[in-house]
Amino acid sequence: MTRLRQFDRLKDAGIPALISLDPLVLGVHDRQERLLPLLRLLFNRGIHQVTAGYLALPEGAHGRVNSLMGAEQGARVTAEYQYGPLTTLPSGVVAKLLPRITRQRAYARLAGLGSGEGVSIHVCRWSNPDFVERVSPTTIERPRSLRDRWQEALEAAGRN
């Protein structure tokens, strides 16, 4: 609630601010019974768009997760990351992401819950660098001048 009050103060002062649900832990923070009241609260405060991101698990953090969540739940959470890709976060920390298909399904579920409450949920790019579409550069041809086209037409007709 403290963060929402801070958001309200920023909004009242005319300062743009964003709401981020980050980091979400799969099966812990993204459960329907936890998210629906939060989404309703956000909507009632006039917040209709949020960014969400699942935990990017730093390498070597398994022990810390187990100590924070308990051995059984911590082991379950860290096991979800077993086949996920490695990424380097903007901070320079190497972390493991949830497998792409797991994240896609989780975000689709979040988006569905959000839309039912009037809140649009956008995927955090920092915790999903592999979701960003990469456009391959194409070679741009230099436009041909009228003179070049005239010369080509003469050559094609057999005249120089």
N, C-alpha and C positions, 0 to 999 in steps of 0.2 A: 504493500500500500504506500510505503514511503516513496517509491519510484513513481507511482502514479500521481502522487501529490506534487512531486518535482516536475513531472510532465505538465500537469495543470498550470503550475506557476510559469513555466516557460511559455506555454500556449497563451496564457493571459497577458504575458509581457510582449507577445507578438514575435517570439523567437521560434523559428521552425524546429521541430524535434521529431524524431522517429521512435517508434516502439519496435523492439526486437525481442522475440522469444528465442533466446540463445544463451547457452547451449541446452538443447533438449536432449534428454537421455531416453533412448528408445525403450518403451515399455514402462517408463517411470513418469516422466513429465508429460508425455503425449497421450496419456490415457483419457478417454472421453470424459470420465467423471471429474477429472482435474481441469481439462481444457474448456469445457462448455461454460462453467461459471466465469472463468477468466474472460472468455470471448464475449459473453453477455455484458460483463462489467466494462470492457473496452468499448463495445458498441454504445452502451448507455452514456459513456463519457465523450461520445462523438469521434471515436477512433475507428476508422473503417478500413485501415490498411496496416499490416504489420509485416515484418520480415522474420523468418524463422530459420534456424540452423541447428542441425544435430551436432552433438559433441564430436570434435575431432580429437581423438585420443592420442596424446603425446606418447612417443616411444618411451618405454620404461615407466609408465604411469599405472600399470596394472596393480601394483602393491598399494598405491595411494587410493585407487578406486575401491579396492577390497577393504581398506581401513575405513573409508568414508561410508560405504554402503553395507558392509558386512561381507563375509567371505562368500556366502552362497549367492547373494544378489550381485555382488561385484564380479564374481566369476561368470555369471550369466551375461551380464552387460559386456564384459570384455571379450567373451566368446563371440559375440555378434560381430566384432571387428576382425575376426580371424582372416577372412578372405577379402577384406577391403583394401583399396589402394592406398599407397603412401602419398603424402603431399607435404609440401613445405608451406607453412602458414606465413602470413605477412610478417610475423614476429621473427621468422627464421627457424622456428621450432619444427622439427619433422614429426608428423602425426599420421595416424592411420584413420581413415574414414570408414564409415559403414559401407558395405558393398553397394554399388550403384543401384542395383535393382531393389535392395532393401530401402535405400533412401527415396527412390522414386515412388515406391508404394506408400511409404510413410508420409511423404509430402502430399501425395494425392489424397490420402486420408485426412490430413490436416486441412487441406484446401476444401474438402467436402464439409468438414465440421465448421470451418470458418464461414463458408458461404451460407450455411444454414443459419448462422447467427448474424449475417450481414457484415462480416469482416473478411477482407481479401488478404490472403496469406501469400507472400512472395518468398522465394527461395533465396537464402543468403549466399552470395557469390563467394565469400571468403571460405565458407566451410563446404563448398561444392564447386571447386574449380573445374572439375571434369564435366559439369553441366553447361558451362559456357560454350556456346557454339564458336568453333574456330573457323574463320573464313580463310581459305587459301588464297594467297595473292595471285592475281592474274596479270599477265603481261598486257600492258596498255599500249596499243598501237598508236604511233604518232599519226595524227591526221594528215592525209596527203593533200598537197596543195593542188590548185587548179592546173598549174603548170605541169606538175608531176603526172596528173591524170591525162593531160593532153599528150605528153610525151609517150605514155604507155599506149594510148589509143593509136598514135602514129606508128609505133613499133609493131603493134598488133596488126595494123593494116599493111605492114611491109614497107613503110616509108620512114626515113629518119629525118 
